[in-house]
């Protein structure tokens, strides 16, 4: 499940838990696009509650939308990732290099307050 919540005028909170299939990925990406439509200089708090690799169909949906997702990510300046998986922390921070002008910083899930402070600094 990928839950997208608009938190104020320029912040999205995203919660990932469990495995995504192609239908869930399509719905989640549609919701992400819809809720970020009016965001400029945005912030994102991405909480990875429980990570499972998405299905092959879900990966296909995500790859097919990569150009529009790349454009969407330009709306965000900072992304804080909450996860207890070391490899996800490193991967998310490396991913920040793919999006010029965006900072991505990873935090442990119990560091939510620190992550929110960093987003607003």
DAFENWO-V996802 format. One record per pair of residues at least 12 apart in sequence whose ideal C-beta (glycine too) atoms are under 10 Angstrom apart, sorted by the first residue. I is the first residue (numbers start at 1). J is the second residue. D is the distance in Angstrom with one decimal. If there is no record, write none. Layout:
BEGIN
I/J/D
I/J/D
END
This chain:
BEGIN
1/15/7.7
1/16/7.4
1/17/5.4
1/18/5.3
1/19/8.9
1/20/7.5
1/24/6.7
1/27/9.8
1/28/8.1
1/49/8.9
1/50/9.3
2/14/6.6
2/15/7.3
2/16/5.4
2/17/8.3
2/18/9.0
2/20/6.2
2/24/6.7
2/25/7.5
2/27/8.2
2/28/3.6
2/29/8.4
2/31/7.9
2/32/8.0
2/46/9.9
2/54/9.4
2/58/9.7
3/15/4.4
3/16/8.0
3/17/8.1
3/28/8.1
3/31/8.4
3/47/9.1
3/49/9.5
4/27/9.7
4/28/6.7
4/29/9.3
4/30/9.5
4/31/4.6
4/32/5.2
4/33/9.5
4/34/8.4
4/35/5.4
4/36/8.4
4/44/9.6
5/31/9.5
5/35/7.7
5/45/9.2
6/31/9.9
6/34/9.4
6/35/4.8
6/36/8.3
6/37/9.9
6/38/9.3
6/39/8.4
7/35/9.8
7/43/8.5
7/44/9.4
7/45/7.4
7/116/9.6
7/119/10.0
8/39/9.7
8/42/9.7
8/43/8.7
9/38/7.6
9/39/7.5
9/40/9.1
9/42/9.0
10/36/9.5
10/38/8.8
10/39/5.3
10/40/6.7
10/41/6.2
10/42/4.7
10/43/6.2
10/44/9.7
10/75/8.8
10/76/8.8
10/77/9.0
11/36/10.0
11/39/7.9
11/42/6.4
11/43/4.4
11/44/6.9
11/45/7.0
11/76/9.1
11/78/9.5
11/116/9.3
11/119/7.2
11/120/9.0
12/31/9.7
12/32/7.4
12/35/6.1
12/36/6.0
12/39/7.1
12/42/6.8
12/43/7.8
12/44/5.0
12/45/7.5
12/46/8.6
12/75/9.4
12/76/7.9
12/79/9.3
13/35/9.9
13/43/9.4
13/44/7.6
13/45/4.7
13/46/8.1
13/47/7.1
13/80/9.9
13/116/9.7
14/28/8.5
14/31/9.6
14/32/7.5
14/35/9.6
14/44/6.5
14/45/7.2
14/46/4.8
14/47/6.9
14/48/9.0
14/79/9.2
14/81/9.5
14/82/10.0
15/45/9.0
15/46/8.2
15/47/4.8
15/48/8.3
15/49/6.0
15/50/9.9
15/82/9.2
16/28/8.8
16/46/7.2
16/47/7.1
16/48/5.0
16/49/6.4
16/50/7.7
16/51/6.7
16/52/9.1
16/54/9.7
16/81/9.9
16/82/9.9
16/83/9.1
17/47/8.6
17/48/8.0
17/49/3.9
17/50/4.5
17/51/8.3
17/52/8.7
18/49/8.3
18/50/5.9
18/51/8.8
18/52/6.0
18/54/9.9
19/50/9.0
19/51/9.0
19/52/3.9
19/53/7.2
19/54/6.4
19/55/6.7
19/58/8.2
20/52/7.9
20/53/9.0
20/54/4.2
20/55/6.8
20/57/9.2
20/58/4.5
20/59/9.0
20/61/8.9
20/62/8.8
21/54/7.5
21/55/4.7
21/56/9.5
21/57/6.2
21/58/5.6
21/61/9.3
22/54/8.5
22/55/6.3
22/56/8.4
22/57/3.2
22/58/5.0
22/59/8.7
22/60/6.9
22/61/5.2
22/62/9.4
23/55/9.7
23/57/8.3
23/58/8.5
23/61/8.8
24/54/8.4
24/55/8.8
24/57/9.8
24/58/6.9
24/61/9.3
25/54/6.2
25/55/8.1
25/57/7.6
25/58/3.7
25/59/8.0
25/60/8.7
25/61/4.5
25/62/6.0
25/65/9.0
26/57/9.3
26/58/8.3
26/61/5.3
26/62/9.4
26/64/9.7
26/65/8.7
27/61/9.8
28/54/10.0
28/58/9.0
28/61/9.3
28/62/9.4
29/58/9.6
29/61/6.9
29/62/7.1
29/64/9.7
29/65/5.7
29/68/8.5
29/69/7.1
29/72/9.0
30/65/9.5
32/44/9.6
32/65/9.7
32/69/8.1
32/72/7.0
32/73/9.9
33/65/8.6
33/68/7.1
33/69/8.4
33/71/9.6
33/72/6.1
36/72/5.9
36/73/9.2
36/75/5.7
36/76/7.9
37/72/9.2
37/75/8.9
38/75/9.2
39/72/9.1
39/75/4.9
39/76/7.3
40/74/9.9
40/75/6.3
40/76/9.4
40/77/9.3
41/75/7.9
41/76/8.0
41/77/5.3
41/78/9.1
41/101/9.9
42/72/9.7
42/73/9.5
42/74/9.6
42/75/5.1
42/76/4.3
42/77/6.6
42/78/8.1
42/79/9.0
42/102/9.7
42/119/9.8
43/76/6.7
43/77/6.8
43/78/5.1
43/79/7.5
43/80/7.7
43/116/9.0
43/118/9.4
43/119/4.4
43/120/7.3
44/73/8.9
44/75/9.3
44/76/5.3
44/77/9.3
44/78/7.3
44/79/4.4
44/80/7.3
44/81/8.8
44/102/9.2
44/104/9.0
44/119/8.0
45/78/9.5
45/79/7.9
45/80/5.2
45/81/8.3
45/82/7.1
45/107/9.6
45/112/7.9
45/115/6.3
45/116/6.7
45/118/9.9
45/119/6.4
46/79/6.1
46/80/7.0
46/81/4.7
46/82/6.9
46/83/8.3
46/88/9.9
46/92/7.6
46/104/8.8
46/106/9.3
46/115/9.4
47/80/9.0
47/81/8.1
47/82/4.5
47/83/8.0
47/107/9.8
47/109/7.0
47/112/7.8
47/115/8.9
48/81/6.7
48/82/6.5
48/83/4.0
48/84/8.2
48/85/7.1
48/88/6.0
48/89/9.5
48/92/8.6
48/106/9.4
48/109/7.8
49/82/8.5
49/83/8.8
49/84/9.6
49/109/7.7
50/83/10.0
50/84/9.9
50/85/9.9
51/83/7.2
51/84/9.5
51/85/6.3
51/87/9.6
51/88/6.3
70/98/8.1
70/99/7.6
73/95/9.7
73/98/8.4
73/99/5.1
73/101/9.6
73/102/6.5
74/99/7.2
74/100/8.6
74/101/7.2
74/102/7.8
75/102/9.5
76/99/8.0
76/101/9.0
76/102/5.8
76/103/9.4
76/104/9.3
77/99/9.9
77/101/6.8
77/102/6.2
77/103/6.9
77/119/9.2
78/96/9.6
78/102/7.1
78/103/5.0
78/104/7.7
78/105/7.6
78/115/9.9
78/118/7.4
78/119/5.4
78/120/8.8
78/121/8.7
79/92/7.7
79/93/9.8
79/95/8.8
79/96/7.5
79/99/8.6
79/102/6.5
79/103/7.3
79/104/4.6
79/105/7.6
79/106/9.4
79/115/9.8
79/119/8.2
80/92/9.5
80/103/9.2
80/104/7.9
80/105/5.8
80/106/7.8
80/107/6.1
80/111/9.1
80/112/8.8
80/114/8.6
80/115/3.8
80/116/7.2
80/117/9.4
80/118/5.9
80/119/5.2
80/120/10.0
81/93/8.0
81/95/9.1
81/96/9.6
81/104/6.5
81/105/7.3
81/106/4.5
81/107/6.9
81/109/9.8
81/115/8.0
82/106/7.9
82/107/5.4
82/108/7.3
82/109/4.8
82/110/8.6
82/111/7.1
82/112/6.2
82/114/9.8
82/115/5.9
82/116/9.8
83/106/6.4
83/107/7.9
83/108/7.6
83/109/6.4
84/107/9.8
84/108/5.9
84/109/5.2
84/110/8.2
85/106/9.4
85/108/9.9
85/109/9.6
86/106/9.0
86/108/9.8
88/106/7.3
89/104/9.9
89/105/9.1
89/106/3.5
89/107/8.0
89/108/8.3
90/106/7.6
91/104/9.9
91/106/8.7
92/104/5.5
92/105/8.4
92/106/5.1
93/105/6.7
93/106/5.5
103/118/8.9
103/119/9.6
105/118/6.0
105/119/8.8
END
